[in-house]
Amino acid sequence: MVEFTTEPFELDTFPPHAAAARRVVDEAGLDVAVGPFGTGAEGEADRILAAVSELLRESLDAGATRISVQVSVLPEAEPESGSGAESGSGAERAAGEGGTP
């Protein structure tokens, strides 16, 4: 998972550096959640790392003066014991619990 914020903040418009960052994570095929002061994206580690590198380049080229990035490794969901008939796989449950919609 990666969380990032680009600056300078512009409350009245969506600045070009923020649009560039969003485009990069969208094109990387990551699951994206946009918040008022930052954006989170989840996906495979290789995709995250490649997207972060591209995000830094593209956002700076588009006028960002600061980019805050936090990368976290999320544990894989473990299947619950039992028949499993009443619930989906661990990955399906993890996708629906908190975090990125």
Steps between C-alpha positions, in 0.01 A plus 500: 500500500616852427363823640607830351435872505622757252545868576434787471140451607239679293153491651315656205645288219653160434863600431695348211744321736211329680342402168833354384535293819144371470549410134813298585331283764192455281713390203694261726176310562500562875192523723483872581328687785513879486470696823491873573871520582648195337452196283546132575559222251522124546638234273787261441839611634665525157218720369513722808876550476489577128208739552679685782803563279282626214279700738803689635627586151164598354382703801825695527494567124142629540596752770494321834727664756468218754382140485444299816500123447444213740527140383360223720501124463159358580472143625322260270160392625497145635203276428279426798469143620170322442294428194538848352154474346369798693773743394725578206872443469746684725586740219132582443444565870812716528390715206170578671633576847613857563772658290451549131146451367 
